[in-house]
Amino acid sequence: MRVFIGTDHAGLEFKEHLKRVLADAGHEPVDCGAFSYDAQDDYPPFCFEVGERTVTEPGSLGVVIGGSGNGEQIAANKVPGVRAALVWNTATAQLARQHNDANVVSIGARQHSPEEAADLVLEFLRTDFSGDERHVRRIGLISDYERDRHRPAGGQPTT
């Protein structure tokens, strides 16, 4: 699977580790930056690129990395079609995919060891969306709001 990865300075070392782990697991990591250490760089552009590339390439997933992962998740979620989830343990990595069909995972590089963070990303990548009707409906509601900025009456998606 193609996996787009982006980070600012806070996750630069982890990103390099993750690229090796993903390649060893048979994935195709695509580096969206940062490409060198700059303590003053800003994470949003890297997250936007990961989100844009993930959305335009069906079947791919994305990883955004920062110190905590919070801002990176927020930035990635500004890209239409992205469902980015901050994960911090195995259960949240699984549920992000199973219930929310998340297509981007956000990781806090300062919150985990490189090995633990890589395991969370791998768990996210190997977990499938359940396809349960209630989850499909909820994702539809989010997509409708993202598209129209209108809350559907009765809590049902319009499409």
ROZA-211973 format. One record per residue (C-alpha): x, z, y; residue number from 1. Coordinates in nm, 2 decimals. Layout:
N
c1  c3  c2  num
X  Z  Y  NUM;
...
This chain:
159
c1  c3  c2  num
0.00  0.00  0.00  1;
0.12  -0.07  0.35  2;
0.15  0.25  0.55  3;
0.21  0.24  0.93  4;
0.41  0.54  1.06  5;
0.46  0.65  1.41  6;
0.61  0.96  1.58  7;
0.77  1.09  1.89  8;
1.10  1.28  1.90  9;
0.94  1.58  1.73  10;
0.89  1.40  1.40  11;
1.18  1.15  1.41  12;
1.38  1.31  1.12  13;
1.07  1.36  0.91  14;
0.96  1.00  0.97  15;
1.29  0.88  0.82  16;
1.25  1.11  0.52  17;
0.89  1.00  0.47  18;
0.98  0.63  0.48  19;
1.22  0.69  0.18  20;
0.96  0.89  -0.01  21;
0.69  0.63  0.05  22;
0.92  0.35  -0.06  23;
1.02  0.54  -0.37  24;
0.65  0.59  -0.45  25;
0.59  0.21  -0.43  26;
0.44  0.20  -0.08  27;
0.55  -0.03  0.20  28;
0.62  0.19  0.50  29;
0.61  0.01  0.84  30;
0.79  0.19  1.12  31;
0.60  0.19  1.45  32;
0.86  0.40  1.63  33;
1.01  0.60  1.78  34;
1.33  0.44  1.69  35;
1.57  0.67  1.86  36;
1.57  1.03  1.98  37;
1.44  1.08  2.33  38;
1.32  1.43  2.41  39;
1.11  1.30  2.69  40;
0.92  1.03  2.50  41;
0.55  1.04  2.48  42;
0.35  1.02  2.15  43;
0.04  0.83  2.25  44;
0.19  0.48  2.24  45;
0.32  0.53  1.89  46;
-0.01  0.67  1.78  47;
-0.20  0.38  1.94  48;
0.02  0.13  1.76  49;
-0.03  0.30  1.42  50;
-0.41  0.30  1.48  51;
-0.43  -0.05  1.60  52;
-0.23  -0.19  1.31  53;
-0.41  0.02  1.05  54;
-0.75  -0.10  1.17  55;
-0.66  -0.46  1.18  56;
-0.51  -0.46  0.83  57;
-0.77  -0.37  0.57  58;
-0.64  -0.17  0.28  59;
-0.36  -0.01  0.49  60;
-0.34  0.35  0.60  61;
-0.15  0.52  0.89  62;
0.05  0.83  0.95  63;
0.11  0.99  1.29  64;
0.36  1.27  1.32  65;
0.43  1.52  1.60  66;
0.53  1.88  1.65  67;
0.18  2.01  1.56  68;
0.00  1.69  1.49  69;
-0.29  1.78  1.72  70;
-0.22  1.55  2.01  71;
-0.12  1.27  1.77  72;
-0.46  1.30  1.60  73;
-0.64  1.29  1.93  74;
-0.44  0.98  2.05  75;
-0.50  0.79  1.72  76;
-0.87  0.87  1.73  77;
-0.90  0.68  2.07  78;
-0.84  0.35  1.88  79;
-1.18  0.21  1.78  80;
-1.22  0.22  1.41  81;
-0.96  0.49  1.35  82;
-1.07  0.81  1.17  83;
-0.76  1.03  1.20  84;
-0.75  1.37  1.03  85;
-0.50  1.65  1.09  86;
-0.40  1.79  0.75  87;
-0.22  2.11  0.68  88;
-0.28  2.17  0.30  89;
-0.38  1.98  -0.01  90;
-0.75  2.04  0.03  91;
-0.76  1.90  0.39  92;
-0.56  1.60  0.28  93;
-0.81  1.53  0.00  94;
-1.12  1.60  0.20  95;
-1.01  1.38  0.49  96;
-1.02  1.08  0.25  97;
-1.30  1.19  0.01  98;
-1.55  1.29  0.28  99;
-1.44  1.12  0.60  100;
-1.28  0.80  0.47  101;
-0.99  0.89  0.71  102;
-0.76  0.59  0.76  103;
-0.49  0.78  0.95  104;
-0.34  1.12  0.86  105;
-0.17  1.34  1.13  106;
0.10  1.58  1.03  107;
0.28  1.85  1.23  108;
0.65  1.81  1.15  109;
0.73  2.15  1.29  110;
0.46  2.31  1.07  111;
0.59  2.21  0.73  112;
0.91  2.15  0.54  113;
0.98  1.77  0.50  114;
0.90  1.80  0.13  115;
0.57  1.98  0.19  116;
0.47  1.73  0.46  117;
0.56  1.43  0.24  118;
0.35  1.58  -0.04  119;
0.05  1.61  0.20  120;
0.09  1.25  0.30  121;
0.12  1.13  -0.06  122;
-0.20  1.33  -0.15  123;
-0.38  1.17  0.14  124;
-0.27  0.82  0.02  125;
-0.37  0.87  -0.34  126;
-0.71  1.01  -0.27  127;
-1.00  0.77  -0.25  128;
-1.32  0.79  -0.04  129;
-1.60  0.93  -0.25  130;
-1.86  0.68  -0.12  131;
-2.13  0.94  -0.15  132;
-2.44  0.84  0.05  133;
-2.42  1.14  0.28  134;
-2.06  1.07  0.38  135;
-2.13  0.70  0.43  136;
-2.43  0.80  0.65  137;
-2.22  1.04  0.86  138;
-1.94  0.78  0.91  139;
-2.21  0.53  1.02  140;
-2.33  0.78  1.28  141;
-1.98  0.82  1.41  142;
-1.92  0.44  1.41  143;
-2.25  0.38  1.60  144;
-2.16  0.64  1.86  145;
-1.81  0.49  1.90  146;
-1.96  0.14  1.95  147;
-2.27  0.23  2.16  148;
-2.20  0.57  2.31  149;
-2.56  0.65  2.21  150;
-2.68  0.92  1.97  151;
-2.92  0.76  1.73  152;
-3.27  0.91  1.71  153;
-3.35  1.09  1.38  154;
-2.98  1.12  1.29  155;
-2.97  0.79  1.10  156;
-2.72  0.51  1.16  157;
-2.85  0.20  1.33  158;
-2.67  -0.04  1.09  159;
